[in-house]
Amino acid sequence: MTDNGKINRRSFIKTSSIVGGAFFMKSILPGQAMEMLPKIDNAENDKLTGDAILKGVCDIHLHCSPDSRERCIDEYHFMQDAVHAGYRAVMFKSNDFSCHDRAYIIRQALSGAECYGSFCMNRVHGDRVNPFAARKAVETSGGLCRCIWLPTLDASYQYKYEGRKERGIPVLDDNGNVLPEVVKVMEICAEANIILATGHSSPDESITLIRKANVSCGKCIAKCPQKLDIPNLLAKVKETMGR
């Protein structure tokens, strides 16, 4: 940490790697993962980017600036340290804006920067899942959009979880069927051979989406951890995997 209490770039890289690993290895929530982080002193900070634990890392869930909320580091400077540390690849995420276009610029400016972007189907792109926006994302110069996220912070389930009165962006109809526009986005992702992530959908919604994607597109999609204390999430996944 710096004297003003803000985390520096090297500490951020170390933290990102540990938290990301915890997600995959322990299936725990972000808040729990942060509590598990080791204490890092300033003397160690100076050597973090040379730490062998970071070599070969692929981090596919990174929030950096510029963004619509404060972040502790920008994408370019993160990639500088990531390249030096030996990261294999990075995929940036913004809940509101595209970042695959910025990845294209970063690659031009920084040798060895294996960075990609993703695209979230949140309200800034409309009140419904937007296949046109998804199509434009995968057609952007460089082909660096490698993931389309279904609604995250504006998802219907997220709004319900937060107790908000307005309705978030749906992924299923009132009968529990996947909406046509969501199926179209699945098809776009399948054609482009990129990830479709379920975002902040509920456990039941996520299972329905995954099954639909596998039947309609022959592709698996990702259910990524989120900062929500989702009741019965792991139980639902285990139940489904056992069928």
C-alpha positions in Angstrom: 0.0 0.0 0.0 1.1 3.6 -0.6 1.3 6.3 2.2 -2.2 7.6 1.2 -3.8 4.2 1.7 -4.3 3.4 -2.0 -3.1 0.1 -3.4 -0.3 0.3 -5.9 -0.1 -1.4 -9.3 2.1 -4.3 -8.1 -0.1 -5.0 -5.1 -3.1 -5.0 -7.4 -1.6 -7.6 -9.8 -0.8 -9.9 -6.9 -4.3 -9.4 -5.4 -6.0 -10.1 -8.7 -4.1 -13.3 -9.2 -4.8 -14.6 -5.7 -8.5 -13.7 -5.8 -9.0 -15.1 -9.3 -7.3 -18.4 -8.2 -9.6 -18.6 -5.2 -12.7 -18.3 -7.4 -11.6 -21.3 -9.5 -10.1 -23.5 -6.8 -12.5 -22.9 -3.8 -15.8 -21.8 -5.5 -16.1 -19.0 -3.0 -17.5 -15.5 -3.3 -15.4 -12.4 -3.9 -16.0 -11.0 -0.4 -14.8 -14.2 1.1 -11.8 -14.4 -1.2 -10.7 -10.9 -0.2 -10.6 -11.9 3.5 -8.2 -14.7 2.6 -5.5 -12.5 1.1 -2.1 -12.5 2.8 -0.6 -9.3 4.2 1.9 -7.9 1.8 4.6 -5.4 3.1 6.1 -2.6 1.1 9.5 -4.4 0.7 7.8 -7.3 -1.0 5.8 -5.0 -3.3 8.9 -4.0 -5.2 9.4 -7.5 -6.3 5.9 -8.7 -7.1 6.0 -8.4 -10.8 8.9 -10.8 -10.9 7.0 -13.4 -8.8 6.9 -16.8 -10.6 3.3 -17.4 -9.3 2.0 -14.9 -11.9 3.8 -16.4 -14.9 1.3 -18.0 -17.4 -1.8 -16.5 -15.6 -4.9 -15.9 -17.7 -7.2 -13.5 -15.9 -10.6 -13.2 -17.6 -12.4 -10.9 -15.2 -10.6 -7.5 -14.7 -12.2 -4.2 -14.0 -9.9 -1.2 -14.7 -10.3 2.4 -15.6 -11.6 4.1 -17.7 -15.0 3.1 -16.3 -18.2 4.6 -14.8 -17.0 3.9 -11.3 -13.6 4.4 -9.7 -11.0 1.8 -10.3 -7.5 1.5 -8.7 -5.6 1.2 -12.0 -6.1 1.8 -15.7 -6.0 -0.8 -18.3 -2.7 0.3 -20.0 -0.7 0.4 -16.8 -2.1 -2.9 -15.6 -1.0 -4.4 -18.9 2.5 -3.0 -18.5 2.9 -4.8 -15.2 1.1 -7.9 -16.4 3.5 -8.2 -19.3 6.5 -7.7 -17.0 5.1 -10.3 -14.6 4.7 -12.9 -17.4 0.9 -13.0 -17.7 -0.2 -15.2 -20.6 -3.4 -13.2 -21.3 -5.9 -10.7 -19.8 -9.6 -10.0 -20.6 -11.0 -6.7 -19.4 -14.6 -6.2 -18.3 -16.7 -3.1 -17.9 -20.3 -3.3 -16.8 -21.2 -0.3 -18.9 -18.8 0.3 -21.8 -16.9 -1.7 -24.4 -13.2 -2.5 -23.6 -12.3 -4.6 -26.6 -11.7 -1.5 -28.6 -9.3 -0.2 -26.0 -7.5 -3.6 -26.0 -6.8 -3.0 -29.7 -5.1 0.3 -28.9 -3.1 -1.1 -26.0 -1.7 -3.8 -28.2 -0.5 -1.2 -30.7 1.3 0.7 -27.9 2.6 -2.1 -25.7 4.7 -4.9 -27.2 3.7 -8.3 -25.9 0.3 -7.2 -24.5 -2.0 -10.2 -25.0 -5.1 -8.4 -23.9 -8.7 -8.8 -24.9 -12.1 -7.2 -24.0 -15.6 -8.2 -23.3 -19.1 -6.7 -23.5 -21.9 -6.5 -21.0 -25.6 -6.4 -21.9 -26.6 -3.8 -19.4 -29.0 -0.9 -19.6 -26.6 1.5 -21.3 -27.2 -0.6 -24.4 -31.0 -0.7 -24.0 -33.7 -2.1 -21.7 -33.5 -5.6 -23.3 -30.6 -7.8 -24.3 -29.3 -6.2 -27.5 -28.2 -8.6 -30.3 -27.2 -5.7 -32.6 -24.8 -4.4 -29.9 -23.4 -7.9 -29.6 -22.9 -8.2 -33.3 -21.0 -4.9 -33.5 -18.9 -5.9 -30.5 -17.6 -9.1 -32.2 -17.1 -7.2 -35.5 -14.9 -4.5 -33.9 -11.4 -4.1 -35.4 -9.0 -6.8 -34.2 -11.7 -9.3 -33.2 -10.7 -8.8 -29.5 -14.1 -9.1 -27.9 -13.9 -12.6 -26.5 -16.9 -12.7 -24.2 -20.5 -11.3 -24.2 -21.9 -11.0 -20.7 -25.6 -11.3 -20.3 -27.0 -8.6 -17.9 -24.9 -8.1 -14.8 -25.6 -5.0 -12.6 -28.9 -4.4 -14.5 -30.1 -8.1 -14.5 -33.6 -8.8 -13.3 -32.2 -11.1 -10.6 -29.8 -8.4 -9.4 -32.6 -5.8 -9.1 -34.7 -8.3 -7.2 -31.8 -9.2 -4.9 -31.3 -5.5 -4.2 -35.0 -4.9 -3.5 -35.4 -2.4 -6.3 -38.9 -1.7 -7.5 -38.1 -1.3 -11.2 -37.6 -4.3 -13.4 -34.1 -5.2 -14.6 -33.2 -6.7 -18.0 -34.8 -10.2 -18.4 -33.2 -13.3 -19.9 -36.3 -15.5 -19.6 -40.0 -14.9 -20.4 -42.8 -15.4 -17.9 -43.0 -19.1 -18.8 -39.3 -19.7 -18.0 -38.2 -19.9 -21.7 -35.1 -18.2 -23.0 -36.0 -14.9 -24.7 -35.5 -14.8 -28.5 -33.0 -11.9 -28.3 -30.9 -13.9 -25.8 -31.0 -16.9 -28.2 -29.8 -14.6 -31.0 -26.8 -13.5 -28.8 -26.0 -17.1 -28.1 -25.9 -17.7 -31.9 -23.6 -14.7 -32.4 -21.2 -15.9 -29.8 -21.2 -19.4 -31.2 -20.5 -18.1 -34.7 -17.6 -16.0 -33.4 -16.4 -18.9 -31.1 -16.3 -16.7 -28.0 -17.6 -17.0 -24.5 -21.2 -16.2 -23.5 -21.4 -15.6 -19.7 -24.6 -15.8 -17.7 -23.7 -12.6 -15.8 -25.8 -12.0 -12.7 -28.6 -14.4 -13.6 -30.2 -16.5 -10.9 -29.1 -20.2 -10.4 -32.2 -21.4 -12.1 -31.9 -18.9 -14.9 -28.3 -19.9 -15.4 -29.0 -23.6 -15.7 -31.8 -22.8 -18.2 -29.4 -20.6 -20.3 -26.7 -23.2 -20.3 -29.0 -25.9 -21.4 -30.4 -23.8 -24.2 -27.0 -22.8 -25.4 -25.8 -26.4 -25.5 -28.9 -27.5 -27.4 -29.2 -24.6 -29.8 -25.6 -23.7 -30.4 -23.6 -26.7 -29.3 -21.5 -24.4 -27.1 -20.9 -24.3 -23.3 -21.2 -21.0 -21.6 -19.7 -19.7 -18.4 -21.3 -19.0 -15.1 -18.9 -16.6 -13.4 -18.8 -15.8 -9.7 -20.3 -12.5 -8.7 -20.5 -10.4 -5.6 -23.9 -11.8 -4.6 -24.7 -14.1 -1.7 -26.9 -16.3 -3.9 -28.9 -18.8 -1.9 -28.4 -22.4 -3.0 -26.2 -21.5 -5.9 -23.6 -24.3 -5.3 -26.4 -26.8 -4.4 -28.1 -26.0 -7.7 -25.0 -26.5 -9.7 -24.2 -29.8 -8.0 -27.8 -31.0 -8.5 -27.7 -30.2 -12.2 -24.2 -31.8 -12.7 -25.5 -35.0 -11.2 -28.4 -35.4 -13.6 
